[in-house]
Amino acid sequence: MKQKITVAGDITSGLAHFALAGLSLLARSLTNSRIVTYWNQDPSPRGVLEVDDVDPEQLAEQIRILSTRWAIGWTSVRVKYAEGTFSPISPRFKAIDPQKHPDDWIEHQVARTNILDELYKQDDMLALQLIQGLGEAAYWRFDGKDPRPDHGASRWEMKTRNRGEEFVSQKLFKYVEELAEWSPDKILSGIKGESATDPFGKEDSRTPSGFTPPGETDLALAFTALLGIGQFPLTLRIDKMSVTPGAYPNSDLHPKVAVLPVSTVPITPERFESIALSKDWAIITQVLGSRILNRKCDASGLEETSTRLKQYGIPGAAVFRIHRGGSSTAPERYFEKGKIHLL
């Protein structure tokens, strides 16, 4: 029997896009049957998840279950480095100096490998997809003699690093620790937009994690958006910054534009990911990103690219300017309200 969830927020919200992607991965962790997502025909289109044999209550219960498991598992692991204590899974934290502290990288890699091996034994593909999407501290990247570990991180991990904070310890761990205590009804209500429970803030809350401007946001919805990072796996590069699908420019530490696929027909999470990783979507990201910023761009082949994407059910793109504020050492980034561009 077909089950359906309509996600909170509309097509102009980056949070809604990532939450829809995250819900599809969550559903896939429970079943191999048909799972599809699309944007409906409402005046302000909303994201819809359809699953054949998993009902919305089961999805909400799974969020509670995995939150309980993750809170006492991999999100709680910390490593003591020379410059502080951090999660080895966070893709951005204070740079390790391999010359002053050569043992740090060894301990870091051992800790990461142990976590990944344990998740593989548990068959926790959802956690592994999220970790892959987050990226990792790039021990191989330098700017002259200065290490640049941030070059291996997803641009969609936007935790502000005030006072040396990092993503897993100061955000993801706190989210799952809290959600482990929620009821499935409360979780589902937030995902559908029927309520908004934010235990970490009000008008200036950072719970949305950069996918919308700061503001009171339901925690369950925000958590599913973080899961959605797993639908945008990185392409690691030795001599350049890693590529985050949909980020423009892809060589900037702080991209200025996000370009996300919009499907109007049902597509599977596997199809969505293949599109996000495709050369065709890289071309669309480059062209639309440059247009938003009034930059010159070679648009040759755009018509053929657009035709192919339409054939796969992607007639448009949601384009978001990315605000950057705060200090130069700990900048804050977040998606502004998006606009829809037809291909």
N, C-alpha and C positions, 0 to 999 in steps of 0.2 A: 504494500500500500504506500502510495506516494505521500511523503511528509514535507512540509514547507515552513520556512522561517523567513520573515521579512525583517531585515536588519535595521536598527535605529539609524537615523540620519539619511541624507539624500546624496545624490550623485556628485554634489559639489563639496562633500566632506571627505577629506583624506582618511579620517578615522573610519568612515563607513566602508571605503574601499578595502582598507587593510583588515577590518573586522570580517568582511565577507570572505576574503581570502583565508583568514585564519580559521573561520568556521568550516570551510571546505576541507582544510587539512585535518581539523579535529574530527569531522565526519569520516574522512578516509581512514583515520586511525582505528575506527570502529567497524568498518565494513568495506568489502571489495565490490559491493553492488553499485548501482548507478548513483553518482553524485554530480550535480550540475549547479552552476551559479549564472545569474544574469541580472540585468537591470530592467525593472518593469516599465509599464507604459503610463505610470502616474504623471501628472503635470510636473512634479518634481520627482523624477524617477528614484526608486529605492532598490537596494540590492536584495536579491532573493536567493536562498539556498533551498534546493530540492534534493531529498534523499529517499530512496525506495524503502529501506527497512530499518531506519533509525529515527525515532520520533524526537521532537524538540526537548522533551523532558530528559531523555537519555543523553542528549548532547550536554545539557546543563549539568546533569549528574556527573558526566565524565570530566567536566571542568573542575568540579569539586574533588573528584578522585585524583586527578593528575596534580592538582594544586597541593593536595595532602602529600602525595608521593614526592613531588619536586621540592616541597618545603623542607623535607627531612633528607632529601637526596642531593642531587647535583647542584642545585642553586645555593645550598648551604656550605659548600666546600670553599675554603679559603687557603691561600698560600701566603706565607710570610716572606716578603721580598726585602731587599735592603732599604727600599724607599717607602715601605708600608705593607699592609696586609690587604690583599685583593682577591677577587674571584678569578681563577685562571681562565674562565670561559668568557669574561668580559672582553670585548674586542678592543676597547680603548681604556687604558689606565696609564699611570705615570710610567714614563719610558724606563726600560731596563737598560742599564749601562753594562754591556758585556765585557768591557775592559776593566772597570772598577770592580764589578761583581759578576764574575764569569759563571758562578754556580746558579745564578738566578734563572737564566734561560733553561738550564738543565732541569731544575726543579719545576719550572713552569710547564715544560713539555711533558715531563713525567706525570704531573697532575692532570693535564688535559687528556693525555692518552688513557690514563686510568678511568677517568670519567666517561670518555667515549666508549671504551671497551665495556664498561659496566652497563651503559645504556644499550649497547648492541646486544649484550646478553639478555637484557630485559625486553628486547624487541621494542624499545621505545622510539619508534621512527619519528614521532612528532617532535620529541626533544632533539633528535639528531638533525631533523630538517631545520628547526629553529637555530641551532648552533651553526649549521652550515650557512644559513642566511645571514647570521650576525657577522660572520667572518672571524678573524683572529688577529691578535697583535703581530704585526709584520716584522719579525726579527731580521728579515733579509733586506729591509728598506732603509736607506741612509740618504741624507741630504748633505753631501760632503762627508764630514766625520760625525754628523749628528744623526742619531737613530730616529726613524719616523715610523714607529709601530702603528700609528693611526691609519697608515696607508693600506692596511689589510682589513679594515673595518667597513661594514655596511654603512652607507650614508643614511640609511633609514633607522639606524640606532642613534637617536638624537638626545640622549640624556645629557643635560648640562652638568659639567664636571666641576662644580663649585667645591672648593676645599678638598680636591682630590677624589671626589666621589666617582663611582663607576656603575655601569648598567645593572649587572646582576645583583650585587650586594645592596645597592641603595634603591633599586626599582623592582626588578623581577622577583627577587626573594620576598620583598615586602608584599607584592601583589598576591603571590601564591599563598603566603602565610595567612593573609587576610581571607582570601577566597576559600581556603580550606574550611572556614567556619561558616560559610554561607549555605543556605538551603538551595536546592535546585530551582525552586520557584523564584527566589530572589535573583538568582543568576539569570534565568531566562527572561524575567521581567526587564532587567537592564539591557540585555542584548536586543530585545524587541523595541526598546524605547518607551516602555510603559512606566518605567521609573528610572531614577538616576541617583544611585547611592555612591557617594564619593567620600570615603573616610579620610582622605589625605588633603582635602582643601575645598575651597568654595569658589569665589569669583576668579581668583588668580591661581587655581589649582593646576599643577603640572601633570596630573593624572593622564591626560591624553597623549603624553610622551612625544609631542611634536607633530602629531598627525592632524591636529587642529590648533588654533590659538589657545593659550591658557584659559581655563574655565572649568567650572564644575562638570564632571564627566563620570558616568557610571563605570565602576571599576571592572566589572565583568566584561563590558563592551571594550574597554581599553585593553584588557588582557587578551581578548581575542584578536585585537589589532596587532599586538606584539607577536602573536602566533603567526600572523599573516606575513611577517618578515621572511618566514620560511618559504614563501612562494616566490621570492626574489633572490635566489642563490647567487653568490658573487662569482665573478671570474677573476681569479688571482693572477697577478702579473709580476714578473721578477723585476723588471726595470721601470715600472710605472705604478701608479696607484691602482688598486683593484677596482674593477668595474661593477657598479651597482646598477642593475636593470632599472631603467626609467629615470635615472639621475642625469641632469644636464647642468654644466659640462661634466663629463665623466672623469675628467682629469683634475677637477677642483676638490680640495678638501671639504669645502662647504658649497655644494651645488646650489644653484639659484632657482632651478625649476625641476618639478617632478612631472613626468608624463606617464599616465597609467592607462592600460587597456580598458575599454568599455565594451562589454558584450551585451547584445540585445536578444540573442538566442542562447539557449542553455549550452554551456560548455563545461567540460570536466576540469577538475583542478590540474590534471596532467596537461590538458590542452592549454590552459591558462599559463602554466609555467613555461611550456615550450614556446609560446608566443612572447612572453616577457623576455626570454633568453635569446630570441631569434635576431638575425641580422635585420629583418624587416622592422622589428620594433626599435632596434637601435637607430635605424634611419629615421623613423617617425619621431623618436625622441630628439634626435639631432636637429631635424627641420623645425619642429614645433617649438623646441626650446630656444633655438636661435631667433625665431620670429618674435617670440615673447620679449626677448631682450634686444630686439632690433639689431641683430648681428647678421652678417652675410653668411650664407650657407649654400653649399652645392646641393641642389634639389633634384639632380638628375636621377631618374629611376623612381621618383616618388609616385607617379601614377601607377606603375606596375606593382609597387609595394603596397599601395592602398588597395588595389584590386585583390591582391592575394589575401590581405587581412580581412577584407569584407567577406571573402569566400569562407573564411574560418569563423565568421560571426562577430567580427570586431569592426563595426562601422565608424567608431569614433574613439577619441582619447579625452580623458580628464586631465587638464593641465593646471598645475598649481605653482604659483610663485612661492618661494621659500624665504620667509622672513629671517633675517639674521640680526640679532641685537645682543645686548649684554656686553661683557668685557671681551677684550681680544684674547685673553688667556682661557676664558671659559664662556665662549659665545653660546647664546641660546638660539635654536633654530626651530621653526614650526611652519607647517603648511598654511598658507592663506586660503581663502575661499576659492574653489576651483571653477574653471570654465570648461565647457564641452566644445571640442573641435571635431567636426565631421571630417573623415578622411576622403 
